[in-house]
Amino acid sequence: MIRTIIIEDELHVRNGLKKMLTILEPSINVIAETGYVKDAMQLLKTEKPDLVFLDIELEDGTGFDILKQSEVNFSIIFTTAYNQYAIDAFKFSAIDYLLKPLDPTELQEAIKRAKLNIENKKEHQKLLRLLLNNIEKKEKKIVLKTTEQHFIFYIKEIIRLEADGAYTIFVTKDKKIIVSRNIKYYQDILGNDFIRCHQSHLVNIKHVLGIDKNGFLQLSNAELVSVSTRKKSEVIQLINNI
């Protein structure tokens, strides 16, 4: 059985989650629940769970307060109402989260991944530390998952992204990494520090040196990247403002 604690301040959400867990995953045994940071800290010490469902906004603090004060030897699935900043941090850090109201299909998928995290605690702990780094607005890092391993980069290290169908190629000074998400996903979370200069290219503004006479972007790694006709005036204006 998977010893589980629910840390959630909305009683109806806790009750709904327990009902879904009973139906979807009988191996999960909910051993305790609370909506308070203080009580959660004590429960984590005494009950030593395998899995925790952790809400962001609690009665006396946040779920991140618990992470900062705890030795995390358990897998975590975050639950949150819509909060774009927190969601971006989860995406950067490759950490599971569920939006309220909870969706049974998404819950089931999150539980499958949580079981893997229980088996690989060190990797999960590393990703949680990265999440705290991003939440606390330190210099942002991003996790890139390939079929073989995880890579962690500072955002400033990424020179450009290139679309390859449903995949995206990340280019840094000395690496090329292929991940199984499309470029639009990364455009949405990387934000204004990157410019979509072409349907196939997303470029880190900080690595743009200029634009050559043929209309190609000159990058810090000596690469030349195409600029679409539609994007040309926008890109030129951006370069002039650098």
Secondary structure, DSSP 4 states (H G I P E B T S, - for coil): -EEEEEE-S-HHHHHHHHHHHHHH-TTEEEEEEES-HHHHHHHHHHH--SEEEEESEETTEEHHHHHHHS---SEEEEEES--HHHHHHHHHHT--EEESSPPHHHHHHHHHHHHHHHH-HHHHHHHHHHHHHHHTT-S-EEEEE-SS-EEEEEGGG--EEEEETTEEEEE-SS-EEEESS-HHHHHHHHGGGEEEEETTEEEEGGGEEEE-TTSPEEETTS-EE---GGGHHHHHHHHHH-
